[in-house]
Structures are given as structure tokens and as C-alpha cells.
Amino acid sequence: MKPKTFHHASLKSPRLRRVLQLLRRRGLRGATTFEIARQCRTTRASSDISELRYNGFTVLPTYVGKTKAGLKVFRYKLWPDAFAANATPTL
């Protein structure tokens, strides 16, 4: 059986750029999966976070609680070093 591979977008992707810009704007407040999905017009917020990690960013999850429906809520924050202007990897 072949090992599964992770298909990821590069930082040339407008979708990933929107998520990265949102997380940078939000700073230490971070953003929940719902906020990322709504503000970045994506249906794959968790995958977008994984793709940012694959592209070298440290994104930290914080468990916030549960919704009334029992779904877990996480808030994602960029590691502070990623706020520096020169922290963006070369495209």
C-alpha cells in the first residue's frame, strides 16, 4: 500500500494568502474556524491552516469550547515571528 501524500497549495494561492492576511491582522486574538471560513470565503479552513503549516508557518490552535450543537471550537494564531514583514517565505 502506498503512503498517502498531502496535496497542498503554495503561497501563490489567493485562498491561502487571504487566510494568512487575516491571521496577521488578528494578531494574538487569532481567528476561529468559522471566522476564517466567513472572512476568507473558504469552505476548508482547517485544511488551509494545515497548508500554511506545510508552507513553513507556525499556527497554534487553542481550544475555546463547544457550540450548542457540541462541536469543538478552536482559535488559530500565528506564532509571533510570522508577523514580521520579512517572515513571508519567498514565492
Secondary structure, 3 states (H helix, E strand, C coil): CCCCCCCCCCCCCHHHHHHHHHHHHHHHHCEEHHHHHHHHCCCCHHHHHHHHHHCCCCEEEEEEEECCCCCEEEEEEECHHHHCHHHCCCC
